[in-house]
């Protein structure tokens, strides 16, 4: 990636009314101390400060405040090939328009961008290999593993078309691959699924300490390695707590729960 290309792209985006946020170089994750899409902004002074000090940062786009939907089509898993799912949808009369703004992703998939004003949702594998994103996404000219996200056919965000009606209906109902969400949940969801749902749902400033203490205990109860628990708690705090706790508070919560684990099964604290 050329030096400052993310900065130039970010300034172009905010001039068009979009909100952006930084990602660590060559990754999809926020830099340490940043809070992902929750700190997305149009403030050019903040953006210049981010990217002048870190010209290799990748670029994230907040979708809900930009009134956008991304259909994320992955092809790296042969058992869940998103292009195969697109073909099946097309045979059902459900077409994902190819005349909108599209980016090729670093993994070789495609991001279809559409205008969308409905509820904020994030449906992973709504169809095999296809995610529906209305909260946040990585955007060009970001690079992952040395491969850049790039627009197809020289298009720009000015080419974005409205989301097709059938897709808006898909996002505004409780259907999941044709089954009711309740039926899906009661049939398939186990402890790990419920825990993931709670982590991603996050919390607000009113009960941050209590909530993070509870989910830290749940992560330990899952049997995860203490080091992985600590990393995940940090990530959850940075991305799903509004507003995130200071790092020393997160560490204090972690150590408190870990001490109970030490008494229970003999683990040793790993954080100072």
N, C-alpha and C positions, 0 to 999 in steps of 0.2 A: 504494500500500500504506500502510495506517495505521501511524503511528509505533509501534514496538515490537511490531507484530503477529507478527513472526517470533519474537521473544523469548517471547511468551506461548504461541505454538504449540509452540516448542521445549520449554518447561517442561512443557507438557501431554504431549508425546511421551515425554520421559524418565521422567515419573511412571508412564507405561504400560509402561516397560521398554525403550524404543527408544533407539538411539544416533544422535545428530545431529551435524552439522558445518556451518560457515558457508560461504556462497558470496557472491561480490561482488554488490553491488546490481545488479539488472536483468540478471544473467548466470547461466550455469550453471557458471562456473569459480571455483575457490577464490581468495580474496584473496591478494595477494602475501605470501609468507612462510608461508602456510598449506599444509597437505598433503592437502586433500580428505578423502575418507572414511577415510583411514588415521588421522586424528586424531579421528574421531567419538568422542563421549563421552556419558556420562550424568551427569557431574559438573556439578551446577547452578551452582556457583561459577564454573567456567570458562565455562559458557554465558552466564551473566549478564554476565561481563566482555566476552565477544565482542560481544554484541548491545547492551549499554548504550552501549558506545563507538561502535558502528556500527549504529544502529537500522534502517537501510535494507538491511542484509544479507539476501540470500536464504537459504533453508534447504535443506540436504541431509539425506537419511536414509540411513544405512547399512543395507543389506538383509540381508547374510549373518548378522551377529550378531543381527539382529531376526527371523531365520527367515522372511523374506518373499521373494516373487517378484513382479516387476512385468512384466505384458505391456504393452508400449509400442506403441500403435497410432497410426501417423502417417498423415495424409491429405493433406499438402501437396504430394506428388509424384504427379501423375496416372498416371505409369508404374508407381508402386509404392504403390498406395492400400491401406492396411492394412485398411480396412473391406471392400474387395473380397476380401481374403485371408480375413477372418473368415467371410464368406459361403461361400467355397469350403471352408473347414474344416468349417463347419456341415453342408454337403451331404455331407461325408465322415463325419458322425457325431461330429465333434470340436467340441464347443461350449465357448466361453468364457463362463462364467456371468456374467449381468448382475445377480445379487443380492448380489455382493460389494461391497467399497468401491472406488469408481471416482472418479478425478479427471479433469477436463478440463484439458488442458495449455495452455500459453500459445500453442502453435502450432495449436490447434484439434483436436488428437488426444485420445486417451484413455489413461490409465494404469489398468489393472486390477490390483488388489492381491490376492495370495493367500498363505496360509500355506504354507511350503515349508521342508523341512529337508535337502534334498539338497546336492550339491556346488555350490560357487560357480562360476557360469559367466556369460558375457555373450555372447549370440548375436545379432549384428546382422543384420537382414534374414533371420532364420531362415525367414520367409515374406515375400514382398514387402510392405514397409511395416510389418512387425511385428518388434520386438526383444524378446528375453527377457532380463531383467535380474535377477540375484540378488546384485549387489555394492553398487550405490548408485543413488540417483535424486534428482532435485529433487522437492520436495513443497510443497503449499500451506502458507502463502499467498504463496509466491515469485512474483515477476513477472519477465517477460522482454519487452523492448520495450513495456513499459507494460501488458501483459496478464497477468492473474494465473492461476495454477493454482488450481482450485477443486473441492471435492467435488460430486458429483452427488447430487441428491435429499436433501440434508441429512445424508448418511451420515457415519460416523466410522470410524476404524480398528478400532473394536470390532465392526464389521460384516464384517470380513474372513473369507472362507470358505476352506477348504482347497483347494489346487490340484487340479484334476481329474486322475484317474489317468493319462489318456492324455498330459497335459502333463508330468507328472512323468516318465513313460517317455521322452518326447521329450528331456528334459534329462539323463537318466541313461544315454543310449545314445550311440554315436558316429555317429548318423545326422544328416545335414544335408539337409533337403528330400528325403528318400528315398534319397539316395546315401551311400555310406560316406564318412567324413571323409577317409580316406586317398585315395580316388579323387578327391574334390573337390580336395584339396591338390595332388596330383600333376598334375591336369589343368589347374588354373587359377592356382595360386599362382606369382607371379613374384617378382623381387627385392624390389619394394615391399611385396608381401604378407608375405614372410618378415620384412622389417624391421619392419613394423607389429606383427606377432605378437610379435617380440622386445621391442619397446618396451613393449607393454601387459603382457607377462609380468613385466617388471620384475626386480628383484633384491633381495637382503637385505643386511644391514649388513656381511657378511663380505667382499664383493668389490665394493663400490659404486664405488670409483674406477676399477678396472680395467674394470668393465662399462660405466660411463658413458663412459670413454675410447673403448671399442670402438664403442658405438652412435653417438657423435659423429662418429667417422671414417666410419661407414656412412652417416650422414646427408649428410655432405659428398660421399661417393662417389655419392649419388643425384643430385647436380647441383643441390641446393636452394640458394637464396640464403643467404649467410652469416648475415644478420640473422634469417631464418626458422629456420635451424639453431639459433641461440642461443635463440630463443624456445621452440622445441620441446624442446630439451635441458632448459631450465628447467621446462617443464611436465611432462616425463617424470620429472625428479628430484622434483618436488613431489607427483606423483600415484602413481608406480609404483616408487619406491625406498623400501625399508623399512630404516632410517629415512633421510630425505632428507639429502643433503650440504648444508653451509652454502653460501650463494650465492657467496662468494668462491672456494670450491673448484670449483664448477661453472664459474665464469668462467675459472679457471686451466686447467682441462681443455680448455675451448673454445679459449682462446688458443693452447694448445700444439698442438692439431690444426690450427688456422687457420694457424699459422706454417709448417707443412708444406705447406699448400695454397698459401700465398704463394710458396714456393720452386717449387712445381710449376707453377702457372698464373698467378702474379702478382697474386693478390688481396691486399688490405691488411687488417690487423687492424682490428676495429671496436670492441673492448671494452678498457676499462682496468681 
